[in-house]
């Protein structure tokens, strides 16, 4: 995805999403071809006297085949619009392992945004198999719960679970794919949020990789008023409606962990569940340019420290920070929105401020009626990525005139008013330790005021 779009796992649309299921289906109908191929493979495996000859196509179907088919059949623009991305098998296995405990034989798992079943497959790999295929399918059908808006994805999930049971060595004792009423009846087509409402009380484990697309905040939402990540809505519903003691593991976009707009959401989640561990994963996959993290929670107990190291572990809370020495703000000028009214001021934006330089003269000016800043101060580019050489690229601004600053720059004004403190800050920002710290603290594409304020200030 691009930096302004944040999808992930396939299906998952919330009630307030503007696209209808019918529109989804018209754009995704090409996936039926692939699902038909899966069904043909499953039928062949059930009737084959030498299943080992099908090991390669079965392996492909279970690991990467669905994602490859989706990329081949559905355009990137449509996948972005729908948040249509399947969970890579390696990440799915990490998510199951993240529960951090032996899975009880009687455990029931729900993925209320199951897509083509990647997370359910990872769970099923940890479930015991019975002597025969029919016995295994019957047992798994009682333990695996899933929902998705797309009927073809649900069908693919069931067929892949059947192929997994065959791959794991069950003796084949059936000749045809089971009837729909018996074929994983708890994995159904429907809205995942509805599934949380009437299924969450029946399960002991929830594992989700919900859509990262944006939706209107739900009615009555206490932690947001405008558009939010659907992933935030899904996890909030899970911790609100699951029974006490339910274990949850979720794959989520890093903006929920580190973005300042989700501070109220983090407090709300922590008030409803004990956050046991948060682990940074990195990029979702090769084709999806969004960083994600894993979170493990237990429903019913509040987290003791909702704002602290439960979400990020970045060192000693008593450490002197950048915010102790600098006021940190975002530049006020929005070039294409703010009218050219007011006094003339020197005007700076990223392209006219050389990185790591000291700027004393200004080539650009503009009228502006909002807040301007008095030098000396440091500007830091807000756009920042985890693989950048420097996460926080700074420049020192000097002079006798107040300066208008674009909103893509952050303004760091020394509390002691000294120029030498500004130069000292550049050394801190260029320190590899600062880079490492920021890569742990925030992996979104824009730095935030709280993240910069928290940077350890080792002058």
Secondary structure, DSSP 8 states (H G I E B T S, - for coil): --TT----BSS---TT-SS-HHHHHHHHTTHHHHHHHHHHHHHHHHH-S-GGGGHHHHHHHHTTHHHHHHHHHS-HHHHHHHT-B---HHHHHHHHHTT-S---TT--EEETT-TTSHHHHHHHTTS---SBHHHHHHHHHHHEEEEES-HHHHHHHHHHHHHHHHHTT-B---SS---TTTSSTTEEES-HHHHHHHHGGG-SEEEE-----EEE--TT-SS-SSEEEHHHHHHHHHHHHS-TT-EEEEEEEHHHHH-GGGHHHHHHHHHHEEEEEEEEEEEEETTEEEEEEEEEEEETS--TTTTTTTT---S-TTS-BHHHHEEEEE--B-TTTS-S-SEEEEEE-GGGS-TT-EE---S-EEEE-S--B-SSEEEEESB--TTSS-SS-EEEE-SSS-EEEBTTEEEEEETT--HHHHHHHHHHHHSHHHHHHHHHH--SSB--HHHHHTSB---
